[in-house]
Amino acid sequence: MAPQQVWLITGASSGFRQLMITPQIEALGGQWLQLDLDSPKTKQNGEAAIKGRIDVVVSNAGYSILKSVEDMSEEEIHHQFNTNVYGPMRVIKAALPYLHSQKSGTIINVSSIAGLTGRPLSALYASSKFALGGFSKALQAEVAPCNIHVLLVEPGGFRTKNILGAFVTLAAGLTKDYECTVVEGMLKYPNGSNGKQPGDSVKAAARVIEVVNNGTGIGADKEHLLRLPLLRARLPAACKGRSRRIQQELG
């Protein structure tokens, strides 16, 4: 019988991340722990529950502030990065001693297609996901010799519960200069796209499980895979566009 796996998942209360605690994890012998990362007792409760072992760390707490660069406040900039970048860094720093001691483990950082491109009103969110991508790449280079794997999941639009709760919009409206422009149009995105996203979240979660459980499905022969793009119909265009822009800038 395979040993029971311990998964530490942050931000698993709703949306895409909630699907990571489906029976697929339980089928692997996974143990689900619900911890409040803001609680002073988080560390001692977590250590008591995991008994000194973590097999998979999923950093997935995050949200998006929809604001123009001109309208965002210093507090909002800090809060966006505190949740989307500094939070995963803290969780991973806490988990690494366990992973090093057992000389194995997988770290999953959930990013977004926004980590490949930027849109109006997404400067804060996109920059936080770009930062998470760079962090993941450097982390992979550091821990690969220790048999610790890093996976950067980059989902596009998926149908999930409470997706509207993942967006914070500008209650007071935009600066007047942006009215009647594509910037104002982006404010309608969360409500307009809710329930219409082309991605299947259940299938996406299954693909992540396959990569972690190396050797099955999409995870076959991908032991050193860093980026896992999901919703491939949109990603090739985003990647090609980015590559074309870089080539143009380099002359």
C-alpha positions as protocol buffer text, in pm:
chain_id: "A"
residue {
  index: 1
  type: MET
  ca { x: 0 y: 0 z: 0 }
}
residue {
  index: 2
  type: ALA
  ca { x: 139 y: 340 z: -100 }
}
residue {
  index: 3
  type: PRO
  ca { x: 214 y: 576 z: 189 }
}
residue {
  index: 4
  type: GLN
  ca { x: -45 y: 842 z: 257 }
}
residue {
  index: 5
  type: GLN
  ca { x: 33 y: 1173 z: 90 }
}
residue {
  index: 6
  type: VAL
  ca { x: 10 y: 1506 z: 268 }
}
residue {
  index: 7
  type: TRP
  ca { x: -104 y: 1804 z: 59 }
}
residue {
  index: 8
  type: LEU
  ca { x: -82 y: 2158 z: 192 }
}
residue {
  index: 9
  type: ILE
  ca { x: -317 y: 2377 z: -15 }
}
residue {
  index: 10
  type: THR
  ca { x: -366 y: 2748 z: 44 }
}
residue {
  index: 11
  type: GLY
  ca { x: -673 y: 2934 z: -82 }
}
residue {
  index: 12
  type: ALA
  ca { x: -883 y: 2618 z: -122 }
}
residue {
  index: 13
  type: SER
  ca { x: -1219 y: 2754 z: -6 }
}
residue {
  index: 14
  type: SER
  ca { x: -1368 y: 2821 z: -351 }
}
residue {
  index: 15
  type: GLY
  ca { x: -1315 y: 2850 z: -724 }
}
residue {
  index: 16
  type: PHE
  ca { x: -1050 y: 2659 z: -924 }
}
residue {
  index: 17
  type: ARG
  ca { x: -855 y: 2581 z: -609 }
}
residue {
  index: 18
  type: GLN
  ca { x: -1156 y: 2412 z: -445 }
}
residue {
  index: 19
  type: LEU
  ca { x: -1143 y: 2145 z: -713 }
}
residue {
  index: 20
  type: MET
  ca { x: -795 y: 2048 z: -596 }
}
residue {
  index: 21
  type: ILE
  ca { x: -955 y: 1874 z: -297 }
}
residue {
  index: 22
  type: THR
  ca { x: -1186 y: 1654 z: -504 }
}
residue {
  index: 23
  type: PRO
  ca { x: -1182 y: 1273 z: -473 }
}
residue {
  index: 24
  type: GLN
  ca { x: -883 y: 1271 z: -712 }
}
residue {
  index: 25
  type: ILE
  ca { x: -658 y: 1368 z: -422 }
}
residue {
  index: 26
  type: GLU
  ca { x: -828 y: 1127 z: -184 }
}
residue {
  index: 27
  type: ALA
  ca { x: -779 y: 850 z: -440 }
}
residue {
  index: 28
  type: LEU
  ca { x: -405 y: 911 z: -411 }
}
residue {
  index: 29
  type: GLY
  ca { x: -425 y: 870 z: -34 }
}
residue {
  index: 30
  type: GLY
  ca { x: -413 y: 1245 z: 21 }
}
residue {
  index: 31
  type: GLN
  ca { x: -487 y: 1405 z: 356 }
}
residue {
  index: 32
  type: TRP
  ca { x: -690 y: 1726 z: 355 }
}
residue {
  index: 33
  type: LEU
  ca { x: -600 y: 1989 z: 616 }
}
residue {
  index: 34
  type: GLN
  ca { x: -798 y: 2309 z: 661 }
}
residue {
  index: 35
  type: LEU
  ca { x: -582 y: 2582 z: 814 }
}
residue {
  index: 36
  type: ASP
  ca { x: -631 y: 2954 z: 862 }
}
residue {
  index: 37
  type: LEU
  ca { x: -305 y: 3107 z: 743 }
}
residue {
  index: 38
  type: ASP
  ca { x: -378 y: 3423 z: 942 }
}
residue {
  index: 39
  type: SER
  ca { x: -419 y: 3239 z: 1272 }
}
residue {
  index: 40
  type: PRO
  ca { x: -135 y: 3250 z: 1530 }
}
residue {
  index: 41
  type: LYS
  ca { x: -190 y: 2876 z: 1580 }
}
residue {
  index: 42
  type: THR
  ca { x: -145 y: 2785 z: 1214 }
}
residue {
  index: 43
  type: LYS
  ca { x: 213 y: 2662 z: 1250 }
}
residue {
  index: 44
  type: GLN
  ca { x: 158 y: 2441 z: 1556 }
}
residue {
  index: 45
  type: ASN
  ca { x: -173 y: 2302 z: 1427 }
}
residue {
  index: 46
  type: GLY
  ca { x: -23 y: 2230 z: 1087 }
}
residue {
  index: 47
  type: GLU
  ca { x: 285 y: 2059 z: 1228 }
}
residue {
  index: 48
  type: ALA
  ca { x: 70 y: 1842 z: 1455 }
}
residue {
  index: 49
  type: ALA
  ca { x: -152 y: 1738 z: 1164 }
}
residue {
  index: 50
  type: ILE
  ca { x: 115 y: 1670 z: 902 }
}
residue {
  index: 51
  type: LYS
  ca { x: 345 y: 1496 z: 1149 }
}
residue {
  index: 52
  type: GLY
  ca { x: 658 y: 1646 z: 998 }
}
residue {
  index: 53
  type: ARG
  ca { x: 587 y: 1553 z: 636 }
}
residue {
  index: 54
  type: ILE
  ca { x: 455 y: 1742 z: 332 }
}
residue {
  index: 55
  type: ASP
  ca { x: 442 y: 1580 z: -11 }
}
residue {
  index: 56
  type: VAL
  ca { x: 275 y: 1854 z: -216 }
}
residue {
  index: 57
  type: VAL
  ca { x: 252 y: 2228 z: -146 }
}
residue {
  index: 58
  type: VAL
  ca { x: -8 y: 2419 z: -348 }
}
residue {
  index: 59
  type: SER
  ca { x: 13 y: 2798 z: -329 }
}
residue {
  index: 60
  type: ASN
  ca { x: -312 y: 2920 z: -472 }
}
residue {
  index: 61
  type: ALA
  ca { x: -454 y: 3200 z: -258 }
}
residue {
  index: 62
  type: GLY
  ca { x: -511 y: 3499 z: -479 }
}
residue {
  index: 63
  type: TYR
  ca { x: -746 y: 3753 z: -631 }
}
residue {
  index: 64
  type: SER
  ca { x: -748 y: 4030 z: -892 }
}
residue {
  index: 65
  type: ILE
  ca { x: -788 y: 4405 z: -845 }
}
residue {
  index: 66
  type: LEU
  ca { x: -942 y: 4558 z: -1158 }
}
residue {
  index: 67
  type: LYS
  ca { x: -806 y: 4912 z: -1167 }
}
residue {
  index: 68
  type: SER
  ca { x: -610 y: 5135 z: -1394 }
}
residue {
  index: 69
  type: VAL
  ca { x: -256 y: 5217 z: -1290 }
}
residue {
  index: 70
  type: GLU
  ca { x: -363 y: 5576 z: -1235 }
}
residue {
  index: 71
  type: ASP
  ca { x: -647 y: 5483 z: -1001 }
}
residue {
  index: 72
  type: MET
  ca { x: -476 y: 5220 z: -785 }
}
residue {
  index: 73
  type: SER
  ca { x: -361 y: 5316 z: -436 }
}
residue {
  index: 74
  type: GLU
  ca { x: -36 y: 5228 z: -260 }
}
residue {
  index: 75
  type: GLU
  ca { x: -236 y: 5015 z: -17 }
}
residue {
  index: 76
  type: GLU
  ca { x: -395 y: 4819 z: -301 }
}
residue {
  index: 77
  type: ILE
  ca { x: -58 y: 4762 z: -467 }
}
residue {
  index: 78
  type: HIS
  ca { x: 81 y: 4624 z: -142 }
}
residue {
  index: 79
  type: HIS
  ca { x: -225 y: 4408 z: -71 }
}
residue {
  index: 80
  type: GLN
  ca { x: -230 y: 4257 z: -421 }
}
residue {
  index: 81
  type: PHE
  ca { x: 134 y: 4153 z: -399 }
}
residue {
  index: 82
  type: ASN
  ca { x: 103 y: 4048 z: -36 }
}
residue {
  index: 83
  type: THR
  ca { x: -165 y: 3794 z: -130 }
}
residue {
  index: 84
  type: ASN
  ca { x: -50 y: 3686 z: -477 }
}
residue {
  index: 85
  type: VAL
  ca { x: 330 y: 3690 z: -435 }
}
residue {
  index: 86
  type: TYR
  ca { x: 449 y: 3730 z: -76 }
}
residue {
  index: 87
  type: GLY
  ca { x: 192 y: 3479 z: 51 }
}
residue {
  index: 88
  type: PRO
  ca { x: 318 y: 3192 z: -168 }
}
residue {
  index: 89
  type: MET
  ca { x: 677 y: 3284 z: -80 }
}
residue {
  index: 90
  type: ARG
  ca { x: 601 y: 3259 z: 292 }
}
residue {
  index: 91
  type: VAL
  ca { x: 423 y: 2925 z: 256 }
}
residue {
  index: 92
  type: ILE
  ca { x: 705 y: 2778 z: 48 }
}
residue {
  index: 93
  type: LYS
  ca { x: 974 y: 2905 z: 286 }
}
residue {
  index: 94
  type: ALA
  ca { x: 792 y: 2732 z: 572 }
}
residue {
  index: 95
  type: ALA
  ca { x: 757 y: 2406 z: 379 }
}
residue {
  index: 96
  type: LEU
  ca { x: 1109 y: 2378 z: 236 }
}
residue {
  index: 97
  type: PRO
  ca { x: 1274 y: 2242 z: 554 }
}
residue {
  index: 98
  type: TYR
  ca { x: 1029 y: 1948 z: 546 }
}
residue {
  index: 99
  type: LEU
  ca { x: 1088 y: 1887 z: 175 }
}
residue {
  index: 100
  type: HIS
  ca { x: 1466 y: 1901 z: 219 }
}
residue {
  index: 101
  type: SER
  ca { x: 1460 y: 1663 z: 516 }
}
residue {
  index: 102
  type: GLN
  ca { x: 1270 y: 1400 z: 316 }
}
residue {
  index: 103
  type: LYS
  ca { x: 1459 y: 1478 z: -9 }
}
residue {
  index: 104
  type: SER
  ca { x: 1138 y: 1483 z: -211 }
}
residue {
  index: 105
  type: GLY
  ca { x: 822 y: 1680 z: -274 }
}
residue {
  index: 106
  type: THR
  ca { x: 636 y: 1898 z: -522 }
}
residue {
  index: 107
  type: ILE
  ca { x: 563 y: 2272 z: -504 }
}
residue {
  index: 108
  type: ILE
  ca { x: 272 y: 2396 z: -715 }
}
residue {
  index: 109
  type: ASN
  ca { x: 224 y: 2768 z: -775 }
}
residue {
  index: 110
  type: VAL
  ca { x: -106 y: 2854 z: -941 }
}
residue {
  index: 111
  type: SER
  ca { x: -53 y: 3146 z: -1176 }
}
residue {
  index: 112
  type: SER
  ca { x: -267 y: 3253 z: -1473 }
}
residue {
  index: 113
  type: ILE
  ca { x: -260 y: 3326 z: -1843 }
}
residue {
  index: 114
  type: ALA
  ca { x: -226 y: 3683 z: -1714 }
}
residue {
  index: 115
  type: GLY
  ca { x: 132 y: 3586 z: -1632 }
}
residue {
  index: 116
  type: LEU
  ca { x: 198 y: 3577 z: -2007 }
}
residue {
  index: 117
  type: THR
  ca { x: 25 y: 3895 z: -2116 }
}
residue {
  index: 118
  type: GLY
  ca { x: -134 y: 4212 z: -1979 }
}
residue {
  index: 119
  type: ARG
  ca { x: -476 y: 4366 z: -2034 }
}
residue {
  index: 120
  type: PRO
  ca { x: -635 y: 4698 z: -1939 }
}
residue {
  index: 121
  type: LEU
  ca { x: -712 y: 4713 z: -1565 }
}
residue {
  index: 122
  type: SER
  ca { x: -496 y: 4406 z: -1500 }
}
residue {
  index: 123
  type: ALA
  ca { x: -163 y: 4577 z: -1428 }
}
residue {
  index: 124
  type: LEU
  ca { x: -162 y: 4473 z: -1062 }
}
residue {
  index: 125
  type: TYR
  ca { x: -283 y: 4118 z: -1120 }
}
residue {
  index: 126
  type: ALA
  ca { x: -68 y: 4055 z: -1428 }
}
residue {
  index: 127
  type: SER
  ca { x: 247 y: 4190 z: -1264 }
}
residue {
  index: 128
  type: SER
  ca { x: 187 y: 3971 z: -958 }
}
residue {
  index: 129
  type: LYS
  ca { x: 156 y: 3664 z: -1182 }
}
residue {
  index: 130
  type: PHE
  ca { x: 466 y: 3760 z: -1383 }
}
residue {
  index: 131
  type: ALA
  ca { x: 648 y: 3786 z: -1049 }
}
residue {
  index: 132
  type: LEU
  ca { x: 521 y: 3444 z: -941 }
}
residue {
  index: 133
  type: GLY
  ca { x: 647 y: 3298 z: -1269 }
}
residue {
  index: 134
  type: GLY
  ca { x: 996 y: 3439 z: -1223 }
}
residue {
  index: 135
  type: PHE
  ca { x: 1003 y: 3324 z: -863 }
}
residue {
  index: 136
  type: SER
  ca { x: 899 y: 2972 z: -965 }
}
residue {
  index: 137
  type: LYS
  ca { x: 1168 y: 2951 z: -1235 }
}
residue {
  index: 138
  type: ALA
  ca { x: 1442 y: 3054 z: -993 }
}
residue {
  index: 139
  type: LEU
  ca { x: 1306 y: 2826 z: -721 }
}
residue {
  index: 140
  type: GLN
  ca { x: 1311 y: 2531 z: -960 }
}
residue {
  index: 141
  type: ALA
  ca { x: 1679 y: 2591 z: -1033 }
}
residue {
  index: 142
  type: GLU
  ca { x: 1755 y: 2596 z: -660 }
}
residue {
  index: 143
  type: VAL
  ca { x: 1565 y: 2288 z: -545 }
}
residue {
  index: 144
  type: ALA
  ca { x: 1588 y: 2054 z: -847 }
}
residue {
  index: 145
  type: PRO
  ca { x: 1919 y: 1902 z: -724 }
}
residue {
  index: 146
  type: CYS
  ca { x: 1737 y: 1813 z: -400 }
}
residue {
  index: 147
  type: ASN
  ca { x: 1469 y: 1606 z: -580 }
}
residue {
  index: 148
  type: ILE
  ca { x: 1207 y: 1875 z: -517 }
}
residue {
  index: 149
  type: HIS
  ca { x: 987 y: 1959 z: -814 }
}
residue {
  index: 150
  type: VAL
  ca { x: 826 y: 2294 z: -897 }
}
residue {
  index: 151
  type: LEU
  ca { x: 515 y: 2326 z: -1115 }
}
residue {
  index: 152
  type: LEU
  ca { x: 372 y: 2658 z: -1237 }
}
residue {
  index: 153
  type: VAL
  ca { x: 7 y: 2611 z: -1336 }
}
residue {
  index: 154
  type: GLU
  ca { x: -116 y: 2876 z: -1584 }
}
residue {
  index: 155
  type: PRO
  ca { x: -494 y: 2847 z: -1630 }
}
residue {
  index: 156
  type: GLY
  ca { x: -703 y: 3056 z: -1865 }
}
residue {
  index: 157
  type: GLY
  ca { x: -1076 y: 3116 z: -1815 }
}
residue {
  index: 158
  type: PHE
  ca { x: -1250 y: 2840 z: -1620 }
}
residue {
  index: 159
  type: ARG
  ca { x: -1602 y: 2792 z: -1491 }
}
residue {
  index: 160
  type: THR
  ca { x: -1567 y: 2790 z: -1114 }
}
residue {
  index: 161
  type: LYS
  ca { x: -1777 y: 2870 z: -810 }
}
residue {
  index: 162
  type: ASN
  ca { x: -1758 y: 3222 z: -669 }
}
residue {
  index: 163
  type: ILE
  ca { x: -1544 y: 3356 z: -953 }
}
residue {
  index: 164
  type: LEU
  ca { x: -1692 y: 3702 z: -896 }
}
residue {
  index: 165
  type: GLY
  ca { x: -1544 y: 3694 z: -547 }
}
residue {
  index: 166
  type: ALA
  ca { x: -1198 y: 3673 z: -705 }
}
residue {
  index: 167
  type: PHE
  ca { x: -1230 y: 4024 z: -852 }
}
residue {
  index: 168
  type: VAL
  ca { x: -1222 y: 4360 z: -676 }
}
residue {
  index: 169
  type: THR
  ca { x: -1353 y: 4639 z: -897 }
}
residue {
  index: 170
  type: LEU
  ca { x: -1341 y: 5015 z: -871 }
}
residue {
  index: 171
  type: ALA
  ca { x: -1650 y: 5119 z: -673 }
}
residue {
  index: 172
  type: ALA
  ca { x: -1601 y: 5492 z: -735 }
}
residue {
  index: 173
  type: GLY
  ca { x: -1557 y: 5452 z: -1111 }
}
residue {
  index: 174
  type: LEU
  ca { x: -1266 y: 5529 z: -1341 }
}
residue {
  index: 175
  type: THR
  ca { x: -1075 y: 5847 z: -1397 }
}
residue {
  index: 176
  type: LYS
  ca { x: -1279 y: 6041 z: -1654 }
}
residue {
  index: 177
  type: ASP
  ca { x: -1015 y: 6008 z: -1925 }
}
residue {
  index: 178
  type: TYR
  ca { x: -1083 y: 5633 z: -1945 }
}
residue {
  index: 179
  type: GLU
  ca { x: -1459 y: 5659 z: -1991 }
}
residue {
  index: 180
  type: CYS
  ca { x: -1594 y: 5513 z: -2317 }
}
residue {
  index: 181
  type: THR
  ca { x: -1264 y: 5335 z: -2385 }
}
residue {
  index: 182
  type: VAL
  ca { x: -1160 y: 4969 z: -2378 }
}
residue {
  index: 183
  type: VAL
  ca { x: -1052 y: 5032 z: -2020 }
}
residue {
  index: 184
  type: GLU
  ca { x: -1408 y: 5103 z: -1909 }
}
residue {
  index: 185
  type: GLY
  ca { x: -1528 y: 4804 z: -2107 }
}
residue {
  index: 186
  type: MET
  ca { x: -1304 y: 4574 z: -1904 }
}
residue {
  index: 187
  type: LEU
  ca { x: -1501 y: 4661 z: -1590 }
}
residue {
  index: 188
  type: LYS
  ca { x: -1784 y: 4450 z: -1731 }
}
residue {
  index: 189
  type: TYR
  ca { x: -1562 y: 4144 z: -1774 }
}
residue {
  index: 190
  type: PRO
  ca { x: -1633 y: 3958 z: -1446 }
}
residue {
  index: 191
  type: ASN
  ca { x: -2013 y: 3973 z: -1477 }
}
residue {
  index: 192
  type: GLY
  ca { x: -2015 y: 3930 z: -1853 }
}
residue {
  index: 193
  type: SER
  ca { x: -1794 y: 3620 z: -1854 }
}
residue {
  index: 194
  type: ASN
  ca { x: -1929 y: 3451 z: -1541 }
}
residue {
  index: 195
  type: GLY
  ca { x: -2047 y: 3100 z: -1627 }
}
residue {
  index: 196
  type: LYS
  ca { x: -1937 y: 3136 z: -1990 }
}
residue {
  index: 197
  type: GLN
  ca { x: -1570 y: 3049 z: -1952 }
}
residue {
  index: 198
  type: PRO
  ca { x: -1462 y: 2777 z: -2198 }
}
residue {
  index: 199
  type: GLY
  ca { x: -1240 y: 2586 z: -1955 }
}
residue {
  index: 200
  type: ASP
  ca { x: -1355 y: 2279 z: -1759 }
}
residue {
  index: 201
  type: SER
  ca { x: -1218 y: 2316 z: -1405 }
}
residue {
  index: 202
  type: VAL
  ca { x: -1266 y: 1949 z: -1316 }
}
residue {
  index: 203
  type: LYS
  ca { x: -1056 y: 1839 z: -1614 }
}
residue {
  index: 204
  type: ALA
  ca { x: -796 y: 2104 z: -1535 }
}
residue {
  index: 205
  type: ALA
  ca { x: -759 y: 1979 z: -1179 }
}
residue {
  index: 206
  type: ALA
  ca { x: -720 y: 1626 z: -1315 }
}
residue {
  index: 207
  type: ARG
  ca { x: -433 y: 1738 z: -1539 }
}
residue {
  index: 208
  type: VAL
  ca { x: -252 y: 1885 z: -1237 }
}
residue {
  index: 209
  type: ILE
  ca { x: -296 y: 1559 z: -1047 }
}
residue {
  index: 210
  type: GLU
  ca { x: -152 y: 1367 z: -1344 }
}
residue {
  index: 211
  type: VAL
  ca { x: 163 y: 1578 z: -1345 }
}
residue {
  index: 212
  type: VAL
  ca { x: 210 y: 1539 z: -970 }
}
residue {
  index: 213
  type: ASN
  ca { x: 148 y: 1166 z: -1000 }
}
residue {
  index: 214
  type: ASN
  ca { x: 423 y: 1148 z: -1264 }
}
residue {
  index: 215
  type: GLY
  ca { x: 375 y: 884 z: -1531 }
}
residue {
  index: 216
  type: THR
  ca { x: 0 y: 912 z: -1590 }
}
residue {
  index: 217
  type: GLY
  ca { x: -192 y: 1102 z: -1857 }
}
residue {
  index: 218
  type: ILE
  ca { x: -44 y: 1440 z: -1942 }
}
residue {
  index: 219
  type: GLY
  ca { x: 219 y: 1386 z: -1671 }
}
residue {
  index: 220
  type: ALA
  ca { x: 386 y: 1095 z: -1850 }
}
residue {
  index: 221
  type: ASP
  ca { x: 758 y: 1159 z: -1901 }
}
residue {
  index: 222
  type: LYS
  ca { x: 729 y: 1514 z: -1767 }
}
residue {
  index: 223
  type: GLU
  ca { x: 929 y: 1480 z: -1447 }
}
residue {
  index: 224
  type: HIS
  ca { x: 1106 y: 1815 z: -1493 }
}
residue {
  index: 225
  type: LEU
  ca { x: 811 y: 2010 z: -1632 }
}
residue {
  index: 226
  type: LEU
  ca { x: 791 y: 2367 z: -1495 }
}
residue {
  index: 227
  type: ARG
  ca { x: 501 y: 2531 z: -1679 }
}
residue {
  index: 228
  type: LEU
  ca { x: 162 y: 2365 z: -1714 }
}
residue {
  index: 229
  type: PRO
  ca { x: -55 y: 2585 z: -1940 }
}
residue {
  index: 230
  type: LEU
  ca { x: -425 y: 2501 z: -1924 }
}
residue {
  index: 231
  type: LEU
  ca { x: -687 y: 2606 z: -2176 }
}
residue {
  index: 232
  type: ARG
  ca { x: -448 y: 2564 z: -2465 }
}
residue {
  index: 233
  type: ALA
  ca { x: -684 y: 2720 z: -2721 }
}
residue {
  index: 234
  type: ARG
  ca { x: -591 y: 3068 z: -2596 }
}
residue {
  index: 235
  type: LEU
  ca { x: -237 y: 3012 z: -2477 }
}
residue {
  index: 236
  type: PRO
  ca { x: -66 y: 2955 z: -2815 }
}
residue {
  index: 237
  type: ALA
  ca { x: -191 y: 3293 z: -2939 }
}
residue {
  index: 238
  type: ALA
  ca { x: -72 y: 3462 z: -2620 }
}
residue {
  index: 239
  type: CYS
  ca { x: 270 y: 3297 z: -2642 }
}
residue {
  index: 240
  type: LYS
  ca { x: 312 y: 3372 z: -3013 }
}
residue {
  index: 241
  type: GLY
  ca { x: 212 y: 3732 z: -2958 }
}
residue {
  index: 242
  type: ARG
  ca { x: 463 y: 3771 z: -2677 }
}
residue {
  index: 243
  type: SER
  ca { x: 740 y: 3609 z: -2882 }
}
residue {
  index: 244
  type: ARG
  ca { x: 663 y: 3834 z: -3179 }
}
residue {
  index: 245
  type: ARG
  ca { x: 676 y: 4148 z: -2963 }
}
residue {
  index: 246
  type: ILE
  ca { x: 1011 y: 4047 z: -2812 }
}
residue {
  index: 247
  type: GLN
  ca { x: 1156 y: 3989 z: -3160 }
}
residue {
  index: 248
  type: GLN
  ca { x: 1030 y: 4329 z: -3276 }
}
residue {
  index: 249
  type: GLU
  ca { x: 1179 y: 4503 z: -2973 }
}
residue {
  index: 250
  type: LEU
  ca { x: 1515 y: 4335 z: -3031 }
}
residue {
  index: 251
  type: GLY
  ca { x: 1511 y: 4448 z: -3392 }
}
